[in-house]
């Protein structure tokens, strides 16, 4: 598969759009200071300020995912955030909440891998 095919893959684009929309929404909920989010973060032992930081990072990751030249960075950022989410749920004993961030981590990692692979092909002169 050449780099253009990998980077422009409909599946990778669809996954990027899906992740972008999800994290615009969830980051927006945090930035809006939704009571449900505040309660969750306090329940996990985090500050409200930390919630806003996570919200900014989620929105930034979403915007990067929706921008083809920045997609690999957005996927990396969302992957890191989802690793944190998995550990947060495990630490809180919220076992039923773990699959959600694990699935999002898998999607973001797949997008990041595809973008990184395509970029390395381009750097090596493959077209």
Backbone as JSON Lines, residues from 0, in Angstrom:
{"i":0,"aa":"X","n":[0.86,-1.17,0.0],"ca":[0.0,0.0,0.0],"c":[0.9,1.23,0.0]}
{"i":1,"aa":"X","n":[0.7,2.15,-0.93],"ca":[1.55,3.34,-0.95],"c":[1.08,4.34,0.11]}
{"i":2,"aa":"X","n":[1.92,5.33,0.38],"ca":[1.66,6.28,1.46],"c":[0.37,7.06,1.24]}
{"i":3,"aa":"X","n":[0.09,7.41,-0.01],"ca":[-1.11,8.18,-0.29],"c":[-2.35,7.35,0.03]}
{"i":4,"aa":"X","n":[-2.32,6.09,-0.33],"ca":[-3.45,5.21,-0.07],"c":[-3.68,5.06,1.43]}
{"i":5,"aa":"X","n":[-2.58,4.88,2.18],"ca":[-2.69,4.71,3.62],"c":[-3.2,5.98,4.28]}
{"i":6,"aa":"X","n":[-2.63,7.12,3.93],"ca":[-3.0,8.38,4.56],"c":[-4.42,8.79,4.19]}
{"i":7,"aa":"X","n":[-4.82,8.54,2.96],"ca":[-6.12,8.99,2.49],"c":[-7.19,7.91,2.6]}
{"i":8,"aa":"X","n":[-6.86,6.85,3.28],"ca":[-7.8,5.75,3.46],"c":[-9.11,6.26,4.05]}
{"i":9,"aa":"X","n":[-10.19,5.83,3.46],"ca":[-11.51,6.21,3.94],"c":[-11.71,5.79,5.39]}
{"i":10,"aa":"X","n":[-11.22,4.62,5.73],"ca":[-11.37,4.12,7.09],"c":[-10.62,5.01,8.08]}
{"i":11,"aa":"X","n":[-9.4,5.38,7.76],"ca":[-8.61,6.24,8.66],"c":[-9.26,7.61,8.78]}
{"i":12,"aa":"X","n":[-9.75,8.14,7.66],"ca":[-10.45,9.43,7.71],"c":[-11.7,9.33,8.57]}
{"i":13,"aa":"X","n":[-12.47,8.27,8.39],"ca":[-13.7,8.09,9.17],"c":[-13.39,7.96,10.66]}
{"i":14,"aa":"X","n":[-12.35,7.2,10.99],"ca":[-11.96,7.06,12.4],"c":[-11.52,8.4,12.96]}
{"i":15,"aa":"X","n":[-10.8,9.18,12.18],"ca":[-10.34,10.5,12.64],"c":[-11.51,11.44,12.87]}
{"i":16,"aa":"X","n":[-12.47,11.42,11.96],"ca":[-13.65,12.27,12.12],"c":[-14.46,11.84,13.34]}
{"i":17,"aa":"X","n":[-14.66,10.54,13.49],"ca":[-15.39,10.03,14.65],"c":[-14.72,10.47,15.95]}
{"i":18,"aa":"X","n":[-13.41,10.23,16.05],"ca":[-12.69,10.63,17.26],"c":[-12.73,12.14,17.47]}
{"i":19,"aa":"X","n":[-12.58,12.89,16.39],"ca":[-12.62,14.34,16.49],"c":[-13.95,14.84,17.05]}
{"i":20,"aa":"X","n":[-15.03,14.3,16.54],"ca":[-16.36,14.7,17.0],"c":[-16.57,14.3,18.47]}
{"i":21,"aa":"X","n":[-16.19,13.09,18.81],"ca":[-16.35,12.62,20.19],"c":[-15.59,13.51,21.16]}
{"i":22,"aa":"X","n":[-14.33,13.85,20.82],"ca":[-13.53,14.63,21.76],"c":[-13.84,16.11,21.72]}
{"i":23,"aa":"X","n":[-14.4,16.62,20.65],"ca":[-14.94,17.98,20.69],"c":[-16.09,18.03,21.68]}
{"i":24,"aa":"X","n":[-16.93,17.0,21.65],"ca":[-18.08,16.92,22.55],"c":[-17.65,16.73,24.01]}
{"i":25,"aa":"X","n":[-16.83,15.7,24.27],"ca":[-16.47,15.42,25.66],"c":[-15.58,16.52,26.24]}
{"i":26,"aa":"X","n":[-14.67,17.05,25.43],"ca":[-13.86,18.18,25.9],"c":[-14.72,19.39,26.16]}
{"i":27,"aa":"X","n":[-15.7,19.61,25.28],"ca":[-16.63,20.72,25.46],"c":[-17.45,20.6,26.73]}
{"i":28,"aa":"X","n":[-17.87,19.38,27.07],"ca":[-18.6,19.17,28.32],"c":[-17.75,19.57,29.53]}
{"i":29,"aa":"X","n":[-16.47,19.21,29.47],"ca":[-15.57,19.57,30.56],"c":[-15.37,21.08,30.63]}
{"i":30,"aa":"X","n":[-15.14,21.7,29.48],"ca":[-14.92,23.14,29.44],"c":[-16.16,23.94,29.83]}
{"i":31,"aa":"X","n":[-17.34,23.36,29.59],"ca":[-18.59,24.02,29.98],"c":[-18.85,23.88,31.48]}
{"i":32,"aa":"X","n":[-18.02,23.09,32.16],"ca":[-18.18,22.91,33.6],"c":[-19.44,22.16,33.98]}
{"i":33,"aa":"X","n":[-19.79,21.18,33.17],"ca":[-20.99,20.37,33.45],"c":[-20.85,19.71,34.82]}
{"i":34,"aa":"X","n":[-21.91,19.79,35.59],"ca":[-21.9,19.27,36.96],"c":[-21.51,17.8,37.01]}
{"i":35,"aa":"X","n":[-22.0,17.02,36.04],"ca":[-21.68,15.6,36.0],"c":[-20.16,15.39,35.87]}
{"i":36,"aa":"X","n":[-19.5,16.22,35.07],"ca":[-18.05,16.13,34.91],"c":[-17.33,16.53,36.19]}
{"i":37,"aa":"X","n":[-17.79,17.61,36.79],"ca":[-17.17,18.08,38.04],"c":[-17.26,17.0,39.11]}
{"i":38,"aa":"X","n":[-18.43,16.39,39.25],"ca":[-18.62,15.33,40.23],"c":[-17.71,14.14,39.95]}
{"i":39,"aa":"X","n":[-17.6,13.77,38.68],"ca":[-16.73,12.64,38.32],"c":[-15.28,12.93,38.69]}
{"i":40,"aa":"X","n":[-14.78,14.08,38.3],"ca":[-13.38,14.41,38.57],"c":[-13.12,14.5,40.07]}
{"i":41,"aa":"X","n":[-14.03,15.09,40.81],"ca":[-13.87,15.15,42.28],"c":[-13.91,13.75,42.88]}
{"i":42,"aa":"X","n":[-14.79,12.9,42.35],"ca":[-14.88,11.52,42.83],"c":[-13.6,10.74,42.6]}
{"i":43,"aa":"X","n":[-12.88,11.06,41.55],"ca":[-11.61,10.4,41.25],"c":[-10.44,11.04,42.01]}
{"i":44,"aa":"X","n":[-10.73,12.12,42.75],"ca":[-9.68,12.78,43.51],"c":[-8.92,13.85,42.72]}
{"i":45,"aa":"X","n":[-9.51,14.29,41.61],"ca":[-8.87,15.32,40.79],"c":[-9.55,16.66,41.03]}
{"i":46,"aa":"X","n":[-8.82,17.72,40.77],"ca":[-9.37,19.07,40.94],"c":[-10.19,19.46,39.72]}
{"i":47,"aa":"X","n":[-11.0,20.49,39.9],"ca":[-11.78,21.02,38.8],"c":[-10.84,21.66,37.77]}
{"i":48,"aa":"X","n":[-9.76,22.24,38.23],"ca":[-8.76,22.82,37.32],"c":[-8.21,21.73,36.39]}
{"i":49,"aa":"X","n":[-7.94,20.56,36.95],"ca":[-7.45,19.44,36.14],"c":[-8.48,19.05,35.1]}
{"i":50,"aa":"X","n":[-9.75,19.09,35.47],"ca":[-10.82,18.79,34.52],"c":[-10.76,19.75,33.33]}
{"i":51,"aa":"X","n":[-10.55,21.03,33.61],"ca":[-10.47,22.01,32.53],"c":[-9.24,21.77,31.65]}
{"i":52,"aa":"X","n":[-8.13,21.4,32.27],"ca":[-6.92,21.09,31.49],"c":[-7.19,19.91,30.55]}
{"i":53,"aa":"X","n":[-7.82,18.87,31.07],"ca":[-8.16,17.71,30.24],"c":[-9.12,18.12,29.12]}
{"i":54,"aa":"X","n":[-10.08,18.98,29.43],"ca":[-11.0,19.47,28.42],"c":[-10.29,20.2,27.3]}
{"i":55,"aa":"X","n":[-9.34,21.07,27.65],"ca":[-8.56,21.79,26.64],"c":[-7.77,20.81,25.79]}
{"i":56,"aa":"X","n":[-7.14,19.83,26.43],"ca":[-6.34,18.84,25.7],"c":[-7.22,18.0,24.77]}
{"i":57,"aa":"X","n":[-8.41,17.63,25.23],"ca":[-9.32,16.85,24.38],"c":[-9.76,17.66,23.17]}
{"i":58,"aa":"X","n":[-10.11,18.91,23.37],"ca":[-10.52,19.75,22.24],"c":[-9.34,19.97,21.29]}
{"i":59,"aa":"X","n":[-8.16,20.2,21.83],"ca":[-6.97,20.37,20.98],"c":[-6.71,19.1,20.18]}
{"i":60,"aa":"X","n":[-6.79,17.95,20.83],"ca":[-6.6,16.68,20.13],"c":[-7.64,16.48,19.04]}
{"i":61,"aa":"X","n":[-8.88,16.86,19.33],"ca":[-9.96,16.73,18.34],"c":[-9.69,17.6,17.12]}
{"i":62,"aa":"X","n":[-9.29,18.84,17.36],"ca":[-9.0,19.74,16.24],"c":[-7.85,19.19,15.4]}
{"i":63,"aa":"X","n":[-6.82,18.68,16.08],"ca":[-5.69,18.1,15.34],"c":[-6.12,16.87,14.54]}
{"i":64,"aa":"X","n":[-6.98,16.04,15.11],"ca":[-7.47,14.86,14.39],"c":[-8.24,15.24,13.13]}
{"i":65,"aa":"X","n":[-8.87,16.39,13.16],"ca":[-9.67,16.84,12.02],"c":[-8.85,17.62,11.0]}
{"i":66,"aa":"X","n":[-7.55,17.81,11.29],"ca":[-6.64,18.52,10.4],"c":[-5.62,17.5,9.89]}
{"i":67,"aa":"X","n":[-5.63,17.18,8.61],"ca":[-4.83,16.06,8.12],"c":[-3.34,16.19,8.43]}
{"i":68,"aa":"X","n":[-2.77,17.38,8.37],"ca":[-1.34,17.53,8.65],"c":[-1.0,17.37,10.13]}
{"i":69,"aa":"X","n":[-1.99,17.51,10.99],"ca":[-1.77,17.42,12.44],"c":[-2.34,16.14,13.03]}
{"i":70,"aa":"X","n":[-2.91,15.29,12.19],"ca":[-3.65,14.12,12.65],"c":[-2.82,13.21,13.55]}
{"i":71,"aa":"X","n":[-1.56,12.98,13.2],"ca":[-0.73,12.08,14.0],"c":[-0.54,12.64,15.41]}
{"i":72,"aa":"X","n":[-0.42,13.95,15.54],"ca":[-0.25,14.56,16.86],"c":[-1.54,14.48,17.68]}
{"i":73,"aa":"X","n":[-2.66,14.69,17.01],"ca":[-3.95,14.55,17.7],"c":[-4.19,13.14,18.17]}
{"i":74,"aa":"X","n":[-3.85,12.17,17.32],"ca":[-4.02,10.77,17.69],"c":[-3.12,10.4,18.86]}
{"i":75,"aa":"X","n":[-1.9,10.94,18.86],"ca":[-0.97,10.67,19.96],"c":[-1.49,11.28,21.26]}
{"i":76,"aa":"X","n":[-1.97,12.52,21.19],"ca":[-2.49,13.19,22.38],"c":[-3.7,12.45,22.94]}
{"i":77,"aa":"X","n":[-4.63,12.08,22.09],"ca":[-5.82,11.36,22.55],"c":[-5.42,9.99,23.13]}
{"i":78,"aa":"X","n":[-4.45,9.33,22.51],"ca":[-3.98,8.04,23.04],"c":[-3.45,8.2,24.46]}
{"i":79,"aa":"X","n":[-2.64,9.22,24.67],"ca":[-2.09,9.47,26.01],"c":[-3.2,9.75,27.01]}
{"i":80,"aa":"X","n":[-4.16,10.57,26.61],"ca":[-5.29,10.87,27.5],"c":[-6.09,9.61,27.83]}
{"i":81,"aa":"X","n":[-6.25,8.72,26.86],"ca":[-7.02,7.5,27.1],"c":[-6.27,6.51,28.0]}
{"i":82,"aa":"X","n":[-4.97,6.51,27.93],"ca":[-4.2,5.69,28.87],"c":[-4.46,6.2,30.28]}
{"i":83,"aa":"X","n":[-4.45,7.51,30.44],"ca":[-4.77,8.1,31.75],"c":[-6.18,7.77,32.2]}
{"i":84,"aa":"X","n":[-7.13,7.8,31.27],"ca":[-8.53,7.48,31.6],"c":[-8.67,6.03,32.05]}
{"i":85,"aa":"X","n":[-7.98,5.13,31.36],"ca":[-8.03,3.71,31.75],"c":[-7.5,3.54,33.17]}
{"i":86,"aa":"X","n":[-6.35,4.13,33.46],"ca":[-5.77,4.01,34.8],"c":[-6.67,4.65,35.86]}
{"i":87,"aa":"X","n":[-7.3,5.77,35.51],"ca":[-8.21,6.42,36.46],"c":[-9.36,5.5,36.8]}
{"i":88,"aa":"X","n":[-9.98,4.9,35.8],"ca":[-11.11,4.0,36.05],"c":[-10.67,2.76,36.82]}
{"i":89,"aa":"X","n":[-9.51,2.22,36.5],"ca":[-9.02,1.05,37.23],"c":[-8.75,1.4,38.69]}
{"i":90,"aa":"X","n":[-8.11,2.54,38.91],"ca":[-7.8,2.96,40.28],"c":[-9.06,3.2,41.09]}
{"i":91,"aa":"X","n":[-10.11,3.69,40.42],"ca":[-11.38,3.97,41.11],"c":[-12.25,2.72,41.24]}
{"i":92,"aa":"X","n":[-11.78,1.59,40.69],"ca":[-12.57,0.36,40.75],"c":[-13.77,0.38,39.83]}
{"i":93,"aa":"X","n":[-13.75,1.23,38.81],"ca":[-14.85,1.34,37.86],"c":[-14.58,0.44,36.65]}
{"i":94,"aa":"X","n":[-14.6,-0.85,36.89],"ca":[-14.23,-1.83,35.88],"c":[-15.1,-1.75,34.64]}
{"i":95,"aa":"X","n":[-16.36,-1.44,34.81],"ca":[-17.29,-1.4,33.68],"c":[-17.04,-0.18,32.77]}
{"i":96,"aa":"X","n":[-16.28,0.79,33.26],"ca":[-15.98,1.99,32.48],"c":[-14.71,1.83,31.64]}
{"i":97,"aa":"X","n":[-13.92,0.82,31.9],"ca":[-12.63,0.64,31.22],"c":[-12.75,0.37,29.72]}
{"i":98,"aa":"X","n":[-13.7,-0.43,29.25],"ca":[-13.74,-0.7,27.8],"c":[-13.88,0.54,26.92]}
{"i":99,"aa":"X","n":[-14.62,1.54,27.35],"ca":[-14.8,2.75,26.54],"c":[-13.48,3.41,26.17]}
{"i":100,"aa":"X","n":[-12.68,3.82,27.17],"ca":[-11.4,4.43,26.82],"c":[-10.43,3.46,26.13]}
{"i":101,"aa":"X","n":[-10.56,2.16,26.4],"ca":[-9.7,1.19,25.71],"c":[-10.01,1.17,24.21]}
{"i":102,"aa":"X","n":[-11.29,1.21,23.87],"ca":[-11.68,1.23,22.46],"c":[-11.21,2.52,21.8]}
{"i":103,"aa":"X","n":[-11.39,3.65,22.49],"ca":[-10.95,4.93,21.93],"c":[-9.43,4.95,21.79]}
{"i":104,"aa":"X","n":[-8.73,4.35,22.73],"ca":[-7.27,4.24,22.64],"c":[-6.88,3.43,21.41]}
{"i":105,"aa":"X","n":[-7.55,2.32,21.19],"ca":[-7.24,1.48,20.02],"c":[-7.5,2.24,18.72]}
{"i":106,"aa":"X","n":[-8.6,2.97,18.64],"ca":[-8.89,3.76,17.44],"c":[-7.85,4.85,17.22]}
{"i":107,"aa":"X","n":[-7.53,5.59,18.29],"ca":[-6.55,6.67,18.16],"c":[-5.17,6.13,17.81]}
{"i":108,"aa":"X","n":[-4.79,5.03,18.42],"ca":[-3.49,4.43,18.12],"c":[-3.43,3.95,16.66]}
{"i":109,"aa":"X","n":[-4.52,3.42,16.16],"ca":[-4.57,2.98,14.77],"c":[-4.41,4.16,13.82]}
{"i":110,"aa":"X","n":[-5.11,5.25,14.11],"ca":[-4.98,6.46,13.29],"c":[-3.54,6.97,13.35]}
{"i":111,"aa":"X","n":[-2.99,7.03,14.55],"ca":[-1.61,7.51,14.7],"c":[-0.62,6.64,13.96]}
{"i":112,"aa":"X","n":[-0.8,5.33,14.06],"ca":[0.11,4.41,13.36],"c":[0.02,4.61,11.85]}
{"i":113,"aa":"X","n":[-1.2,4.71,11.32],"ca":[-1.39,4.88,9.88],"c":[-0.77,6.19,9.41]}
{"i":114,"aa":"X","n":[-0.98,7.25,10.15],"ca":[-0.42,8.55,9.78],"c":[1.1,8.54,9.86]}
{"i":115,"aa":"X","n":[1.62,7.94,10.89],"ca":[3.08,7.88,11.07],"c":[3.72,7.04,9.96]}
{"i":116,"aa":"X","n":[3.1,5.92,9.64],"ca":[3.61,5.05,8.57],"c":[3.59,5.79,7.24]}
{"i":117,"aa":"X","n":[2.5,6.48,6.96],"ca":[2.4,7.23,5.7],"c":[3.46,8.32,5.65]}
{"i":118,"aa":"X","n":[3.69,9.01,6.75],"ca":[4.68,10.08,6.78],"c":[6.09,9.53,6.57]}
{"i":119,"aa":"X","n":[6.39,8.36,7.13],"ca":[7.73,7.79,6.95],"c":[7.94,7.36,5.5]}
{"i":120,"aa":"X","n":[6.9,6.84,4.84],"ca":[7.01,6.49,3.43],"c":[7.33,7.73,2.6]}
{"i":121,"aa":"X","n":[6.66,8.83,2.93],"ca":[6.88,10.07,2.19],"c":[8.3,10.6,2.4]}
{"i":122,"aa":"X","n":[8.8,10.53,3.63],"ca":[10.17,10.98,3.93],"c":[11.21,10.16,3.18]}
{"i":123,"aa":"X","n":[10.92,8.88,2.99],"ca":[11.85,8.0,2.3],"c":[11.76,8.14,0.79]}
{"i":124,"aa":"X","n":[10.88,9.0,0.31],"ca":[10.78,9.25,-1.12],"c":[9.8,8.37,-1.86]}
{"i":125,"aa":"X","n":[9.03,7.56,-1.16],"ca":[8.01,6.72,-1.82],"c":[6.79,7.58,-2.09]}
{"i":126,"aa":"X","n":[6.22,7.4,-3.24],"ca":[5.02,8.19,-3.55],"c":[3.92,7.28,-4.03]}
